[in-house]
Amino acid sequence: MALIAHKGAVDLLLRILETKSGRISGAVMHASFGEAGRRLIESKLLLSTGRTDMFSVMDDYEDEPVRVEWSAEQESYGYFARSGQWSAVPAEDLAFYKVTMPIFFSQLLVRCERGSAQRDEVLIPEVVWDLGSVKLESRGQPVSVWFARRLFESEHLKSLEALALRRPAVGMRVIITSTTDALDLDLPGHMIVALRDVGEAAASISVDPIILAKRMKMVPASQLKPIGHSADYGQIRIGQQIFIFRGDLHRQILKILVDAYNRNDAVCRTSQVLEDAGARGKTNSLARAFSKNADWHKFIKEKAGNCWIEF
């Protein structure tokens, strides 16, 4: 797959994605964005999706559209000017071009380690797509990724919020958008980020997973998916559920994990957590530490020597 590496082409691509129709005419593209448009067509990020039979000209018609037709005699598309002469119009100028979304998505996440369930599922036609999940450094589980466009429109944002409520994320979800100044999304567990802010470079549409992970760490997990607790961490509140822990060791472990979660640095080494919490003797696992209270399984995960809060 030939990755796009041209700032002008990236600028044009994002500009097309933010138009209402999500497409551009060949005449406009070739006249105003020649090299950038050519790069997008060569990389197959733009695909011709039909043509128009109207063309605007700067002559006696004073930029009014004229109807274009095929001339077998001239072997070209064109129109008769007022002078009576045939004026040919290149076929590519009559074409409409649209972003090839599957290729765009593959380039968007090419630098990321994608989860096993890769998909480009349309969630809201022409507005929101589900791209599956990606694995990011310091995240305890794969992160759900959606792509959305034209989020400066309040109607699209409301539809996105309603959709996210119907399809809640397991953990955290990132919504990447082509919209530079997207409106805020007041929805726990979700973060909107402009592609421009997490791109590998100005001349690339590929997301940099390191930058994305750092952007996620800038948003406290407590703001995205709140977890409450009593002063001594003996009472943990998650949504409408309350979990009670009475042991001192339980509370020390919970303090470490909850504080890490709220710093958005949730993944901890299990052995270090137990040591810092004051575990002694044969208490060398969370299962043993919480042996008299099974509720910890409902919001604490443990894998490969690490543990973290996840719900």
N, C-alpha and C positions, 0 to 999 in steps of 0.2 A: 504494500500500500504506500503510495507516494504521499508523504505528509506535506501539507502546505507550509511554506516558509517564506512568506511575503506579507509585510505589514499592510500594504494597500489592499491585498486580497482578503486578509482577515477583517480589516475595517469594512470592506464592501459586504462580506458575508454577514457580519453582524448587523449591518444596516438593512440588508434584505430581510433578515429574520425579524426585524422589528417593524417592517411594513405591514399594513393590514392584510394584503393578499399573500405576503410571504414570497413574492416573486418580482422579477425585474424584466423589462422589455429589452430585447437585443439592441434596439436603436439607442436607448439611453445608456446601456452598459458600454457599448462600443464607442459612443461619442464622448462619454465622461469618465469611464473607468477602464480604458483599453487594456493595459497590461494586467491590471488586477483581475478583470473579468476573464481574460485569457487563461490566467493561472488557475482560476476556480474551475473553468471548463476542463482544462487539461487534467486536473486532479480529480475530476468527476464529482466535485462538491456541488457543481451546478449542472442541472440536466434540463434540456429543452422539453417543455411540456405543451407544445402546440404553438400556433402562430396567430397573428392578427392580420386582418386584411385592410387595416387603416394605418396610415403613415403621415407624420407631420413633416412639412417641408418649409424651408425658408426661401420662398420666392414670391411670385405674384399672389400666391394664396395667403401670404402673411401668416405663416405658421399654422394655418388651419389644416386639419387632417384631410387627406384625400384617400379615396379607396384604391387599393393596389390589386392588380390582377395578374394572372399569368399570361404571357404572350408566347405562343408557340413559335411565332415568326422570329421574335427577338431572343427566344430561349431564356427568358428571365422574368422575374416579377418586376412590376413597375407601374407607371401611370403616364398619361399624356399630359404634358405641361400645356399651359395656355398657348405657347408658341406652336403647339402641335407636334412637338418632338417627343419621342419616347424617352422617359427617364427611368433607368433601371434602379431597382432597390435590392441590395444584397439580401438573400434569403435569411441570413443570420440576424439581420436587423428587424425582421418581422417575427422572430421567435420570442417566446416568453421562456424565461429560465427560472427554475425553482431549486431551492436547496435540497440536495439528496440527503435526507435526514439519516438513513442508516449509515452512510459513509461519514457524515458529520459526527454522529454519536461515536463511531468507532475511533475517529481521530481525537474526539474530545477526551476519551478515557484510555487512550493507548498507553499512557505512562503509568496508569494505575493497575493494581492487581485486582481484577474483577472477581466477584464471587462466582460460585458454580452455576447459579441461576441467572445467566446473562439474558437480557431481553430488552427490546425497545418497544414497549407496549404503549399504545396510545391511550391516555386516560381522559383527556379532554381534547377532542379533535382540533388540530392546528394550534394547540395552546400548551398542553402538558403531556409529557412522556415519562414512563417509568423505565429507568435504565438498569434496574437491578441493584447490585450492591458492590462496594469496593472495600478492600482491606487497607486500613491506614495505620501508620505507626502510632503507638500509644493508645489505640482504641481496642477495647476488649472483644469487640465483635464487629463483623462487617457493617458498614454504614450504608443505609439505603440512599439512593441517588435518584432524583427526578430532574428533568430539564423543563424549563418553562420560558415562554417568550411573551413580549408585550405586557409586562406586569405593571406598566405605568397606567394601564386601564383598570379602573376600580372594578369593573364588571369581571374581568379575568381574575383579579385578585380575590374577589369574593367567591368565585367558582373554585379557585384553588384552595381556599380555606375550608370550604364545605367538603371538598374532596378529601382533604387531609384528615378531617374529622371522621369521615366515613371509612377511611383506610389508614388508621393510625400506624405509626412506625414501631417496630420492635427495636427499642434503643433510640437512636437519633437519626434524623433524615436531613440530608442536604439538598437544597433546591438550587441548582445552577441555572442562571438566566442570562440571556443575551441583553437584557435590559440594564442599562448602565445605572440608572437611578431608580431602582425598584422600590416600591412602597414597602413599609414595614409589614411583616407577617406576625400577627399576635397569636401564635399557636405554639404551645409547649411541645418540645421535642423536634422542632424544625428550625432550620437556619437557611435564609436566602443569601446567596452570594453571587455577585456578578462574575461572569466568566473572565472579564478583564482583570479582576482582582486575584484570581487564582491560576491564571494562565502561565504556561512555562515561559513564554516570551511574547513580546508585542507582535512578532511575526508568526505566532503559532496559536492554534485553537486547542492545544492539548493542555489539560489540567495538570498542574504540578502537584503530586500527592503530598509532598513535604509542606508546600505553602498551604494546601487545603487543610492538612492536619493542624498546622499552626493557627489558621483562622478559626478552626473549631475550638481550639484551646482558649482563644480570646473571649469566647462566650461561656460564662459560668454555667455548668450543667444545672445548677439550681434554678437558673432562669428558664432553661429549656424544658426541664422535667423535674419539678421541685420534689425534694424529700425533706420532711420535717423531723425534728427530734426534740426530746426534752433536754434540759440542761445537763443531765448526767448520762444522756444517750441510752437510758434504759427504756425509753419509749420511742419507737420509730413510726413515723406517719408517712404513708405512701398513698396518695389519692384519698380514698375513703377508708382505707385499711389502717389499723393500728396494731403494732406488734410490741409485746412486752418482753423485756429481758431483765432478769433480776441478778444474775451473777456479775461480779466485778470484772472477771476476765471477758465476759460477753460485752460489757459496756466499753472496755478499753479497745477491743477489736473493732467494735462498731464506730467508735470515735475516729479511729485511724481511717477506716474505709469511707465513712460519711464525709470526713474532711477532705479526703482525696477526691471523692466524687464532686464535691462542691468546688474544688479547685480545677475541675475538668481534667484531672490527671488520675483517672479512676483505677488503672491497673497497678497493682502492688505485688511484690514478691510475698508469697504466703509465709515463708520462713521468717522474713523480716517483720511482717505484721505480728506474728506470734511472739517473736523475741521482744519487740517493742511493747507489746501488750502485757508482757510479764508471764508468759506461759512457761510452765516448768515440767520436768520429768518426761513422761511419755506423751504429753500433749503436743504432738508434732503435726497436726492437721486441723483444719477447721471442723471436720466432722467430730473429732475428739473434743475440741474446745467447746462446741455447741451440743455435746452429746445429750443434754437434758432439755434441749429446745430445738425442735425441727423447723421452726419458722424461718430460720436463716436461709434455708434453701429457696424460699420464695422471692428473695431479692439479692442474694449473694451468689456469684458464680465462681467456680474454681476450675482451672485448667492449666496443664503444663507448668505447674509450680507457681502460677499467678492466681490472684483473686481480685474481684472487683464487684461493685454494686451494679446491678442491671435489672431493670424492670420495665 
